[in-house]
């Protein structure tokens, strides 16, 4: 161990009370963090504890926060006011919580999926989206959501279920991206602003959801140069000083487009690259040393 490594540093991985059957491989970072002098505790975000004895709190598998976003932000605010450093920062999480952040990204010149936003159900908006997007399939999902929960595919003759689900609820509408079925969704992972690894996610036959919990097929791939160029610029301009960031991209009309910029609690798929847990640990440790030396 190098002489500049600090012993007995304490890190909390913020998680949930009941992980259910969700895939979580954050534990892979424990050994490389331990080698750098860190202890790591899993702490459910709903648990009422003091965070004063932690050096860093990393928001990780808090995937039930959608049931209580107010309580979740209250927890993060308490952490932010403690001596612990919250990764990623509270201001970033607040911005990234609502998928309207995509408008900010688009305004900076990045290619995003064409999107309509609405605060309440409006049948005429759905009808106009079919026409404007020149498609017979749309995707509707809540603006605050994760893991494809309450995400539906709409056709011109079938969206009654969506009308019931999104009454008095903010939602977004996008054209169905058919390339996800053939080419998949590509996730590029950045730790402390540097590209770590890339994962391709494809849905199982007959589905459009790429998550493992929905039967998606995942594999490690080399980054496409066009996609990486866009993702690199996005990280540099929007998320360059963060512990982790995940850029989800797809091909649409033969062009790479940003589907999401995940900065709150994305799965990092550390199990798909043998060196990824070590890059993550080094990024966390390096950031802590920078703060201590500044």
N, C-alpha and C positions, 0 to 999 in steps of 0.2 A: 504494500500500500504506500502511495506517495506521501511525502512528509507534509504536503499542503492539504491533505484530506482531513476533514474535521470529523472526529468521532462523535458517536451518540447524537446524530441529527435525527429528528423525529418527523415523520411524514404520515399524514392520514389520507387514505383513499376513500373519498366520500362515495357511499354506495346506498343500497336500499335494504329494508328489513327482510324482504322475502324475494330472492332472485328468481324464484319460480323455475322455469326451464330455460331461462335466457342464457345464451352463450357469453361467457365472460372469461377472458384470458389475461386479465391484468396481473394475476399472480406471477406471471412469467417475469415481471420486472422486479420482483422482490429480491431475488438472488443478486442480480447486478447492482441493485441499490444497496443491499447489505455490504457488498464488497467495497462500496464507496463510503461506508460509515453510517448508513441510514437504517433506522428501524421503520417498519411500515405497519400501520394498523388499518383494518377496514372499519369504517365508522358509518353506520346508517344515518342518513341526513335527518331523519325524523327523531333521532335520539337526542335528548336534551343533555348536552355535555358542555364543558368549557373547552375551548380550543387554544387556550393560552399556552399549553405545554407543547404544542406542535410548532415546528418551524415552517412547514408547508402543508397546506391542505389542497389536494388535487381532486377536482370534481371528476368522478369516473362513472360508475354504473348506477347513476341515480335515475333509472329509467321509469320510475313511477311518479316523477315530479309533475307529470301532466295532470294527475288527479288533484294536485294542490299547488299550483304555481305560486300563489301568494305565500304559502307556508315555506315553499322551497326558497324563494327570494328572501324571505325573512331569515331563514337559516344562513344563507350566504352573506347577508348583511352582518349577522353576528360574527361570522368568521372574518369578514373584511375589517371589522372594528377590533378584532383581537390582534395579538402579536404575530399570528401566523400569516404567511403570504398565501393568498388564494390564487390558485391556478386552474383555469384562466381567470383574469380579473373580473370583478363584478360588473363593471361598466360594459365589458365585452359580452358577458353573458346576457345582460339586459337587452343589448342591441340584437343579439343573435337569437333571442327567445322567440320572436315573432318573424315568420318567414317573409314579411314585408322588407326585411333587410335586403332581399334580392333586388329591390328597386334601387337601393343605394349602390349596389354592385353594378347594376346595369347603367346607372347614371355616370359611373366612372369609365364606361366604355367596354365593359366585359360582356361577352355574349352569354345571355341567359335564356332559358326557355320562355317563350311568350306566355304571359300570365295575366289573368284577370283576378282582382281581389274584390271581395264583398263582405259587408258586415252582417248581412241577413239574407235569407233565401229570396231569390228573385228569378222567377222562371224566364222572364224576358232576357235576363243576362245570360242564362244558359243557352237559350236559343241563338242569341247574337254571337256567343263564343263558337258554336258550331260553324256559323257562317264566316266569322272573321278568321278563324283558324283553318278554314277549308278542310274540315275533318268530320268523320262520322263517329269518332271516339274521343272523349275527353276524360281527363283525370281530375277528380275533385278531392281536396283534402283540407283539414283544418290548418290555419296559419300558425297555430301553436300545436305541434305534434311531433311524433317520432315513431320510428319502427313501422311505418306504413299503417298505423292504427287509424281506423275510420277513413281510409283511402279507398275510393271507389272509381270504377270505370263507368262512364255514362255513354249511352247511345241516344240518338234523337227520340226514340220511342220509349226509353226506359230510364227514368230518373226520379221515380216516386220515392224510393228509399232515401235518396240523397235529400229530397225535400223535407222528409221527416227528420233526418239526422242533422241537418244544418239550419233548422229554424232557429233564429236568434243566436247564431254562432258564426264567427268570422271564418271565412274559407277562401280558398284559392282554386282557380280552374286553369288547367294547362292542356294543350293537345296531348293525346296519348303518344308517347315516343316509341314507335315500333322497333327501333333499333335496339332497345333494351333486351328484347327477346332474342335477337340474333347476335348482337355485338356486346351486350351486357352494359352494366354501369361500371365506370372505372373510378376507384377511390385512390387519391394520392395523399400520402400521410407525411406531414411535416412536423419535426420536433425542433423547437427553438429556431424556426425559420429555415431549416435545412430538410430537403427531401430525404425521407427514410426508406419507404417502400411503397409499392403499388399493388393493389388487389383488384382483380376483375370479378364482378358479381353478376351472375345470370340467374334468372328465375327458373324454377322447375317447369316442366311441360304443363301448359294450360294455365299458367299463372303469370303475373306481371311483377310480383314482389320479389326482390332479390335477397332479402334478409335470410340468414340461416334458419331462423325460427319458422320461416314460411317455406322451407325446403329449397332455398336458393343454393346454387353451386358456386363456390368461391375458389380462386386460385391466384397465386402470386404471378405477376407478369412484369415485363419491362415497360417503362412508360413510353407512350407515343410522344414523339417530339413536339407535335402541335399542341397536344393536351398539356404537356409539361410546361411549355412556354407560357401558356395562358395561366396555368396554376402558379407558376413561379412569380409571375407579375402580380397575381391576385394576393399571394402571401406577402410580397414585398410592399404592396400599397395598402393592404387592409389588415393583415394579420402577421406582421413581421416580428413582433416582440411577444410571442405567445409560446407557452410550453408545447402545446399541440394544436394542430389544425388539420382538418380533413377536407379535401376538395373532391366533391363527387361530380363527375362529368359524364356526358353521353354524346353520342353522335346524333345530330338532327339536321336533316337536309344536307348531309355530307360535310357538316361543319361541327367541330367540337364546341360544346356548350356547357356552361356551369349549371348543374342542377341544384347543388346546395354547397354552402360553406359551413361545415360543422365545427363549432367552437365551444360547445357546452359539454356534452357527454358522449361523444361518438365512440363507438367501438373502434379500437385501434388495431384490431386483428394482429396482435403481436405474435400469434401462433403461425402466421403465414410467412414469416421471415425470421430466420434463426438469429440474426443480428439486431432485429428491431428492439427487443427488450433492453439490450445494452445501449443502443442509441438513445432510447427513451430515458434510461437511468442517467446516462452521461449528460443529456440535455437538462434534466432536472437539477443535477448536481452543479453543472456549469452555471446555470442561471442563479442558483443560490450563492455561489462564490462571487459572481458579479455584483450581486446586491450587497454582499458583505464587504466588498472592496470598494464600493462606490461612495 
